């Protein structure tokens, strides 16, 4: 038993030892130390948060200052419009794209070193858009074909810093160059080749146009002969001439920078117009079948009405003949009846002439009859005449623009391949009708002005 008590005392200390054991570390420090420590941590977090907010506000102020200097840079201009495409190739060559609004979108491979305002962005990320090429910053410009090259020059100058010349800042000039001849700068190897080229150049004073643009055959740099164009040239004329080659060059003075831009071909230039024409041609083709059926029924009804009039007159002749020679009434009764019937017919025709206020002729009567029948059939079949006229006008306008571009590019445009033979015939007929109506209205206006002038001349003579 004593042995067991000694073992128990070794395992568990006596009560007086537990009563006099020192307090733990936490109890000695007390709550005051913890409150001071928490206060210090809170103050540190608050200072860090304040510094972060100040940095964000400073960055926002710098961005707004940059927007004041350059108003076309709005908030969110640095954010990419779409996600990054890892498979895309870096932009090293500019492009000239067509848009549905007839404007041209010029994308220039502007070097990143020519960024005008770098203060609003970090040191290594001051580009205005994200590019896979660290040295190239694409710049997009919207240009109308009738605007001169000087306008494009001013747009580019607004995006690049000035150059320093003789200690003074100067706005750099921008030059536009295009390929001139197909001979290039290759020197002839023999005297016969040189003589042949001289004779060809002396005889030929006509420029050749292909309209292929970037789709044309690729040539080496030694085969190209670059010519600088005047800045007063319209953009459309410059592009048409540059389409003989695959590209044109934009040079910036003072920076030794030359940017190559691929030239759109005739197919590229008229892509949206041809797509819109095909869309309109499908609608015109669908409505033309309804219109053709209604017109055919209207003309057939007018012809039946004319034949019915002849049958009515023939019946009237037969009645007069029968009453005159085969009845007891005789000519004494038929004569006044025929006079009255004829006079009534003349009076009715004259009244109808006053109502329509047009030439009293068979053609005019047929046109009125056909037009009324057509309107009734159009309404019954759900054919909208105003929509038809609008579609035809838009399609003819697109045809004129595409044909003008084909003439400028010196290419042949197969219209039947785009719209089809039936739609082409319909558009040609509607255009001829429109031209005839315009010419008739013009003649009427000229006649009216001549009559008014003749009326005014006697008055002037009397006043003298």
C-alpha positions in Angstrom: 0.0 0.0 0.0 2.8 2.5 0.8 4.4 1.6 -2.4 1.3 2.5 -4.3 0.9 5.9 -2.5 4.5 6.9 -3.4 3.8 6.1 -7.1 0.6 8.1 -7.1 2.5 11.1 -5.5 5.1 10.9 -8.3 2.4 11.0 -11.0 0.2 13.7 -9.5 1.7 16.6 -7.5 0.2 17.5 -4.3 -2.5 20.1 -3.9 -0.2 22.8 -2.4 2.0 22.6 -5.5 -0.9 23.1 -7.8 -2.1 26.1 -5.8 1.3 27.8 -6.0 2.1 27.1 -9.7 3.0 30.4 -11.6 0.4 31.9 -14.0 0.8 31.2 -17.7 2.2 33.8 -20.3 -1.2 34.9 -21.4 -2.3 35.7 -17.9 0.8 37.8 -17.1 0.5 40.0 -20.3 -3.1 40.9 -19.7 -5.7 42.4 -22.1 -3.9 45.8 -22.4 -1.0 44.3 -24.4 -3.5 42.6 -26.9 -5.4 45.8 -27.5 -2.3 47.8 -28.3 -1.1 45.1 -30.7 -4.5 45.0 -32.4 -4.5 48.8 -32.7 -1.0 48.7 -34.3 -2.1 46.1 -36.9 -5.3 48.0 -37.7 -3.3 51.3 -38.2 -0.9 49.5 -40.5 -3.7 48.0 -42.6 -5.4 51.4 -42.8 -2.2 53.1 -43.9 -1.7 50.4 -46.6 -5.3 50.8 -47.8 -5.0 54.6 -47.9 -1.8 54.4 -49.9 -3.5 52.0 -52.3 -6.5 54.3 -52.7 -4.1 57.3 -53.3 -2.3 55.3 -56.0 -5.5 54.5 -57.8 -6.7 58.1 -57.6 -3.4 59.3 -58.9 -3.5 56.9 -61.8 -7.1 58.0 -62.5 -6.1 61.7 -62.5 -3.3 61.0 -64.9 -5.6 59.1 -67.2 -8.1 62.0 -67.2 -5.4 64.5 -67.9 -4.4 62.4 -70.9 -8.0 62.3 -72.1 -8.2 66.1 -71.8 -5.1 66.4 -74.0 -6.4 63.8 -76.4 -10.2 63.6 -76.3 -10.5 60.6 -78.6 -9.0 58.4 -75.9 -11.9 57.4 -73.7 -12.1 55.3 -70.6 -11.4 51.7 -71.3 -9.4 52.3 -74.4 -6.6 50.1 -73.0 -8.9 47.1 -72.5 -9.0 44.6 -75.4 -12.3 44.3 -77.2 -12.0 40.5 -77.3 -9.9 37.9 -75.7 -6.4 37.3 -76.8 -5.9 34.9 -79.8 -2.7 32.9 -79.2 -2.7 31.6 -82.7 -2.9 35.0 -84.3 0.2 36.4 -86.1 1.8 39.7 -85.1 0.8 42.7 -87.2 3.8 43.6 -89.4 2.0 45.0 -92.5 -0.8 47.5 -92.7 -4.2 46.9 -94.4 -6.7 49.0 -96.1 -10.2 47.5 -95.5 -13.6 48.4 -96.8 -16.6 48.9 -94.5 -20.4 48.7 -95.1 -20.6 52.5 -94.7 -18.5 53.1 -97.9 -15.6 54.3 -95.6 -12.1 52.9 -95.7 -10.5 51.6 -92.6 -6.7 52.2 -92.8 -4.7 50.1 -90.3 -1.1 51.3 -90.0 1.6 49.2 -88.3 2.8 52.2 -86.2 6.1 51.4 -84.3 5.6 51.4 -80.5 8.4 53.9 -80.1 6.3 56.6 -81.8 3.6 56.6 -79.1 2.8 60.2 -78.5 1.6 60.0 -74.8 3.4 57.6 -72.6 2.8 59.2 -69.2 -0.7 57.7 -68.7 0.5 54.1 -68.9 3.2 51.9 -67.3 6.7 52.1 -68.7 6.6 48.8 -70.7 2.9 48.9 -71.6 2.1 52.3 -73.1 0.4 51.0 -76.2 -3.2 52.0 -76.9 -4.2 48.5 -77.8 -2.9 45.0 -77.2 -0.6 43.6 -79.9 1.2 40.3 -80.1 4.2 42.2 -81.6 6.0 44.2 -78.9 7.5 46.6 -81.5 4.3 47.3 -83.5 1.3 49.3 -82.4 -1.7 49.0 -84.9 -3.4 52.4 -85.6 -6.9 52.4 -87.2 -8.1 55.4 -89.2 -11.5 55.8 -90.9 -11.2 57.7 -94.2 -13.7 58.7 -96.9 -12.5 57.9 -100.5 -13.0 61.6 -101.5 -10.8 63.0 -98.7 -7.3 64.1 -99.8 -4.1 62.5 -98.5 -3.4 65.6 -96.6 -6.3 64.7 -94.3 -4.7 61.3 -93.7 -1.4 63.0 -93.0 -3.0 65.2 -90.3 -4.6 62.2 -88.6 -1.2 60.4 -88.5 0.6 63.5 -87.3 -1.9 63.7 -84.3 -0.7 60.3 -83.2 3.1 60.8 -83.3 5.4 63.1 -81.3 7.1 66.0 -83.0 10.7 65.8 -84.3 13.5 68.0 -83.1 15.2 69.9 -85.9 17.8 72.6 -85.1 16.8 72.6 -81.5 13.1 73.2 -82.3 10.2 70.9 -82.4 8.6 70.3 -85.7 5.6 68.3 -86.9 6.9 65.5 -89.1 5.7 65.3 -92.6 4.1 62.1 -94.0 4.7 60.9 -97.5 2.7 58.4 -99.5 4.4 56.3 -102.2 3.0 53.8 -104.7 4.5 51.6 -107.4 4.7 53.4 -110.8 5.6 51.1 -113.7 5.8 47.4 -114.3 9.4 47.6 -115.5 10.8 48.4 -112.1 14.4 49.4 -111.4 16.1 46.3 -112.8 18.9 47.4 -115.1 19.1 45.7 -118.5 21.8 43.2 -118.9 22.4 43.7 -122.6 22.3 46.5 -125.1 19.5 44.9 -127.0 17.3 44.7 -123.9 18.1 48.3 -123.0 17.2 49.4 -126.6 14.0 47.4 -126.4 13.0 49.0 -123.1 13.8 52.5 -124.4 11.7 52.0 -127.5 8.8 50.6 -125.4 8.9 53.5 -122.9 9.0 56.1 -125.7 6.0 54.6 -127.5 3.8 53.9 -124.5 2.1 56.8 -122.7 -0.7 54.8 -121.3 -0.8 53.4 -117.7 -1.9 49.8 -117.3 -4.3 48.9 -114.5 -5.1 45.4 -113.3 -7.3 46.0 -110.2 -5.8 42.9 -108.5 -4.2 44.8 -105.6 -2.8 42.5 -102.9 -4.1 39.5 -105.0 -1.6 40.4 -107.8 1.7 38.6 -108.3 4.4 39.3 -105.8 7.6 41.1 -106.9 10.9 41.7 -105.3 12.0 45.1 -104.0 14.4 45.6 -106.9 11.5 45.3 -109.3 9.5 48.1 -107.8 9.7 51.7 -108.7 8.2 53.9 -106.0 6.8 57.3 -106.8 5.7 59.9 -104.2 2.2 61.2 -104.6 1.0 64.7 -103.9 -1.0 65.1 -100.6 -3.7 67.0 -102.5 -4.7 63.7 -104.3 -7.9 62.1 -103.2 -7.6 58.8 -101.3 -9.8 57.0 -103.8 -7.7 58.1 -106.8 -4.5 57.1 -104.9 -5.9 53.7 -104.1 -7.0 53.0 -107.7 -3.5 53.8 -109.0 -1.8 51.9 -106.2 -4.0 48.8 -107.0 -1.6 48.1 -109.9 0.8 46.8 -107.2 0.3 44.8 -104.0 1.0 47.6 -101.5 1.9 51.2 -101.0 4.2 52.8 -98.5 3.7 55.5 -95.8 6.9 57.3 -94.8 7.3 59.5 -91.7 9.9 62.2 -91.8 12.5 62.3 -89.1 12.0 58.8 -87.7 13.1 56.8 -90.7 9.9 54.8 -90.6 8.3 53.3 -93.7 5.0 51.4 -93.2 3.8 49.1 -96.0 0.0 48.8 -96.5 -1.6 46.2 -98.7 -3.9 47.6 -101.4 -7.5 46.3 -101.7 -8.5 44.8 -105.0 -11.7 45.3 -107.0 -13.3 42.4 -105.2 -12.3 43.8 -101.8 -13.4 47.3 -102.6 -16.9 46.2 -103.8 -17.3 43.3 -101.3 -20.1 44.9 -99.2 -21.8 46.5 -102.2 -21.9 43.1 -104.0 -23.2 41.4 -100.9 -25.9 44.0 -100.5 -26.8 43.7 -104.1 -27.1 39.9 -103.8 -29.4 40.4 -100.8 -31.6 42.8 -102.6 -31.7 40.6 -105.7 -33.1 37.8 -103.7 -36.0 40.0 -102.5 -36.5 41.4 -106.0 -36.6 38.0 -107.5 -39.3 36.9 -105.0 -41.4 40.0 -105.6 -40.9 40.0 -109.3 -42.8 36.7 -109.7 -45.8 38.2 -107.9 -45.6 41.4 -109.9 -45.3 39.5 -113.2 -48.4 37.5 -112.5 -50.4 40.6 -111.4 -49.3 42.6 -114.5 -50.1 39.7 -116.8 -53.6 39.4 -115.3 -54.1 43.2 -115.5 -53.2 43.4 -119.2 -55.3 40.3 -119.9 -58.3 41.9 -118.2 -57.8 45.2 -120.1 -57.7 43.3 -123.4 -60.9 41.5 -122.4 -62.5 44.8 -121.6 -61.6 46.2 -125.0 -62.9 43.2 -126.7 -66.1 43.5 -124.6 -66.5 47.1 -125.8 -66.3 45.9 -129.4 -68.8 43.2 -128.7 -71.2 45.7 -127.1 -70.9 48.0 -130.2 -71.6 45.0 -132.5 -74.6 44.1 -130.4 -75.9 47.7 -130.6 -75.5 47.6 -134.4 -77.4 44.4 -134.6 -80.3 45.8 -132.5 -80.6 48.9 -134.7 -80.5 46.8 -137.8 -83.2 44.4 -136.5 -85.5 47.1 -135.2 -85.1 49.2 -138.4 -85.7 46.5 -141.0 -87.5 43.7 -139.3 -90.1 45.4 -137.1 -93.0 47.7 -137.6 -91.3 50.6 -135.8 -89.0 51.3 -138.7 -86.6 54.2 -139.1 -89.0 56.8 -137.7 -88.4 55.4 -134.2 -84.9 54.2 -134.5 -83.4 57.5 -135.9 -84.0 59.7 -132.8 -83.0 56.9 -130.5 -79.7 56.4 -132.3 -79.1 60.2 -132.3 -79.7 60.4 -128.5 -77.6 57.3 -127.8 -74.7 58.7 -129.9 -74.9 62.1 -128.2 -75.0 60.4 -124.8 -71.9 58.4 -125.6 -70.0 61.6 -126.7 -71.1 63.4 -123.5 -70.0 60.5 -121.3 -66.6 60.4 -123.1 -66.1 64.1 -122.7 -67.0 63.9 -119.0 -64.5 61.0 -118.5 -61.9 63.1 -120.2 -62.5 66.0 -117.8 -62.3 63.5 -114.9 -58.9 62.0 -115.8 -57.4 65.2 -117.2 -55.3 63.3 -119.7 -55.0 62.7 -123.4 -58.2 61.1 -124.8 -56.7 58.2 -126.6 -56.8 54.4 -126.7 -53.4 54.2 -125.0 -54.4 56.5 -122.2 -57.6 54.5 -121.6 -55.7 51.3 -121.6 -53.1 52.6 -119.1 -55.8 53.8 -116.7 -57.6 50.5 -116.9 -54.4 48.5 -116.5 -53.2 50.6 -113.6 -56.4 50.2 -111.7 -56.5 46.5 -112.2 -52.9 46.2 -111.2 -53.5 48.1 -107.9 -56.4 45.8 -107.1 -54.3 42.7 -107.8 -51.3 44.0 -105.8 -53.5 44.6 -102.8 -55.1 41.2 -103.1 -51.7 39.4 -103.5 -50.0 41.4 -100.7 -47.5 43.1 -103.1 -46.1 46.4 -101.6 -45.5 48.8 -104.5 -43.5 51.3 -102.4 -41.2 48.5 -101.1 -40.7 47.3 -104.7 -39.7 50.8 -105.9 -37.4 51.3 -103.0 -35.6 47.9 -103.6 -35.3 48.7 -107.3 -33.8 52.1 -106.6 -31.3 50.8 -104.1 -30.3 47.9 -106.4 -29.8 50.2 -109.4 -27.8 52.6 -107.3 -25.5 49.7 -106.2 -25.2 48.6 -109.8 -24.0 52.1 -110.8 -21.4 52.2 -108.0 -20.1 48.8 -108.8 -19.9 49.6 -112.5 -18.1 52.8 -111.8 -15.6 51.0 -109.6 -15.1 48.4 -112.4 -14.4 51.2 -114.9 -11.9 52.8 -112.5 -10.1 49.5 -111.8 -10.3 48.6 -115.5 -11.9 45.2 -114.9 -15.0 43.4 -116.2 -17.8 42.8 -113.8 -20.1 39.9 -114.5 -23.4 41.3 -113.3 -25.5 38.2 -114.2 -23.3 36.1 -112.0 -24.1 38.3 -109.0 -27.8 38.9 -109.4 -29.0 36.4 -112.1 -30.3 36.9 -115.6 -34.0 37.4 -114.5 -33.2 40.1 -111.9 -30.8 41.8 -114.3 -33.5 42.0 -116.9 -36.1 43.3 -114.3 -33.7 46.0 -113.1 -32.9 47.1 -116.6 -36.6 47.4 -117.5 -37.3 49.4 -114.4 -34.4 51.6 -115.0 -35.5 52.3 -118.6 -39.0 53.1 -117.3 -37.5 55.5 -114.8 -35.4 57.2 -117.4 -38.4 57.6 -119.8 -40.5 59.1 -117.0 -37.7 61.5 -116.1 -37.2 62.6 -119.7 -40.9 63.1 -120.2 -41.1 65.2 -117.0 -38.1 67.2 -118.1 -39.8 67.9 -121.5 -43.0 69.0 -119.8 -41.0 71.3 -117.5 -39.2 72.8 -120.4 -42.5 73.4 -122.3 -44.0 75.0 -119.2 -41.1 77.3 -118.8 -41.2 78.3 -122.4 -44.9 79.1 -122.2 -44.4 81.2 -119.1 -41.5 83.0 -120.8 -43.7 83.8 -123.8 -46.4 85.1 -121.5 -44.0 87.4 -119.7 -42.4 88.9 -122.8 -45.6 90.8 -124.1 -46.1 92.2 -120.6 -42.5 93.5 -120.6 -43.0 95.1 -124.0 -46.3 96.8 -122.9 -44.5 98.2 -119.9 -41.8 99.7 -122.1 
